[in-house]
Amino acid sequence: MSITTVSSRDFARDLAQAKRATTAGPVFVTDRGKPTFALLKIEDYYKLAGEKPRSLLDIMDSLPGGQFEFDPPKLDSMGFKPAELE
């Protein structure tokens, strides 16, 4: 695994190149020569964090305040009439 280092200016200018570099290992983004951020593939992140990938539905279900009742009004009670096509 190799580490690629790019300046924040080069990162902003060519994000696609930085993303491609993650295939070989993490990419360190520097500000004034000091590493400030690390970019890595999501699979590598999950390995480091010791987590399994979660589906979008799992993530949405885990958000607070997601449990509520929704009873939409019926269209016929709102005065809408079917379109007349000729």
C-alpha positions as CSV (number, residue, x, y, z in Angstrom):
1,M,0.0,0.0,0.0
2,S,1.5,3.3,-1.0
3,I,0.5,6.7,0.3
4,T,0.0,9.6,-2.2
5,T,0.3,13.2,-1.0
6,V,-1.4,16.1,-2.8
7,S,-1.7,19.7,-1.9
8,S,-5.1,21.1,-1.2
9,R,-4.8,23.3,-4.3
10,D,-4.0,20.2,-6.6
11,F,-6.8,18.3,-4.8
12,A,-9.3,21.0,-5.6
13,R,-8.1,21.3,-9.2
14,D,-8.1,17.6,-10.0
15,L,-10.3,15.6,-7.6
16,A,-10.6,12.8,-10.2
17,Q,-6.9,12.2,-10.1
18,A,-6.9,12.0,-6.3
19,K,-9.8,9.5,-6.4
20,R,-7.9,7.3,-8.9
21,A,-4.9,7.4,-6.6
22,T,-6.9,5.7,-3.8
23,T,-6.7,2.4,-5.7
24,A,-3.0,2.2,-4.6
25,G,-3.7,3.4,-1.0
26,P,-4.7,6.5,1.0
27,V,-4.3,10.0,-0.3
28,F,-3.1,12.6,2.1
29,V,-4.3,16.2,1.4
30,T,-1.9,18.8,2.7
31,D,-2.3,22.4,3.7
32,R,1.0,24.3,3.8
33,G,2.9,21.1,3.7
34,K,1.1,19.5,6.7
35,P,-1.4,16.6,6.2
36,T,-4.9,17.8,7.0
37,F,-7.2,15.2,5.4
38,A,-7.0,11.6,4.2
39,L,-9.0,10.2,1.3
40,L,-9.5,6.5,1.0
41,K,-11.8,3.9,-0.6
42,I,-14.9,3.2,1.3
43,E,-13.9,-0.5,1.6
44,D,-10.7,0.6,3.3
45,Y,-12.6,2.8,5.7
46,Y,-14.9,0.0,6.7
47,K,-11.9,-2.2,7.3
48,L,-10.3,0.5,9.5
49,A,-13.5,1.2,11.4
50,G,-14.3,-2.5,11.8
51,E,-17.8,-2.0,10.3
52,K,-19.9,-3.7,7.7
53,P,-21.2,-1.6,4.8
54,R,-24.8,-0.4,5.6
55,S,-27.5,0.1,3.1
56,L,-29.1,3.5,2.6
57,L,-32.3,2.1,4.2
58,D,-30.4,1.1,7.3
59,I,-28.9,4.6,7.6
60,M,-32.3,6.3,7.1
61,D,-33.9,4.0,9.7
62,S,-31.2,4.9,12.2
63,L,-31.9,8.7,12.0
64,P,-33.6,10.1,15.0
65,G,-37.2,11.3,14.6
66,G,-38.0,8.9,11.8
67,Q,-40.9,7.3,13.5
68,F,-44.1,9.2,12.7
69,E,-47.6,8.6,11.4
70,F,-48.4,9.7,7.8
71,D,-52.0,9.7,6.7
72,P,-52.3,11.6,3.4
73,P,-55.7,13.0,2.4
74,K,-57.7,11.1,-0.2
75,L,-57.7,12.9,-3.6
76,D,-61.5,12.6,-3.9
77,S,-62.0,14.5,-0.7
78,M,-59.9,17.4,-2.0
79,G,-62.3,18.3,-4.9
80,F,-60.1,16.9,-7.7
81,K,-61.9,15.5,-10.7
82,P,-60.6,13.1,-13.3
83,A,-59.2,14.6,-16.5
84,E,-61.5,14.4,-19.5
85,L,-59.6,13.2,-22.5
86,E,-61.1,13.2,-26.0
